[in-house]
Amino acid sequence: MRYIQKQYHILWIVTICFIALLVQPVTSMAQIYKSKHGHVQFFSKSTLENFTGRSNYLVGQINLADSTVQFYVDLTTISTGVKLRDEHMREEYLQTDKYPFAQFSGKIVSPFNPASTDTQQVIVKGKFKVHGVTRQISVKGSMVVTPQKLFVKAAWPVMLKDYKIKIPEVLFMKVSEKQAVSIKATLDRIQKKKS
C-alpha cells in the first residue's frame, strides 16, 4: 500500500512539474506589453515665450517578466504648433535628417508587483539616446497593471548640452538649456499566438 502511495506521489509531482513547464511560456508572454501610439512631450522655456512640443507616436514595449523597458519616437512627428519653429527645430537643432529617433532602453530597478492593480511608483535606469549621443539616466514614473493594459507615466529633465544640441537663439529669444520631457502611454498585453 505504501509503495502505491509513493508511486502516486511521484506521479503527482512529475505531473505538476510538467504542467508548470507548459504554463511558463504563457505567463512570460502575458507579461509583455506594447504600444504604438503613446504620447511624448517636452516643455521648453524661453526669454519671450514658453512652448511645448508633442507627438502621439511614441512606440514602446515593457516586459514585466525580465523588467525591461524600451521606447522610441520619430522626432519628425513632434510638433510645437508653429510650422516655422518646427522646421528650425528639426533641421538646425535636432538634425532629424541624421538623427531621426530618440530612444530609451533600460530596466525597472525598483520593487514592482505585476499582480497588483494599484498605481506603483517605479524607477527605471537605462540608456537614453538623442542627437547621436547616448547617456545613462534614471527615470521616475508610475505604472498601473490591469488584465489587458499597462498604463505608464514618466518624466525627466534633458540638458541640451549633454546631447550636443545647440541652444536655439533667435534675435532676443533664447531657449532654456533644460527641457522637461514626459511620456504617457497605454500598452496592450501581447496575447500568446495560437499554434
Secondary structure as UniProt FT lines:
FT   HELIX           2..30
FT   STRAND          32..44
FT   STRAND          51..63
FT   TURN            64..67
FT   STRAND          68..74
FT   HELIX           75..77
FT   HELIX           83..88
FT   HELIX           89..93
FT   TURN            96..98
FT   STRAND          101..108
FT   TURN            114..115
FT   STRAND          120..130
FT   TURN            131..132
FT   STRAND          133..145
FT   STRAND          149..159
FT   HELIX           160..163
FT   STRAND          169..170
FT   TURN            171..172
FT   STRAND          173..175
FT   STRAND          178..189
//
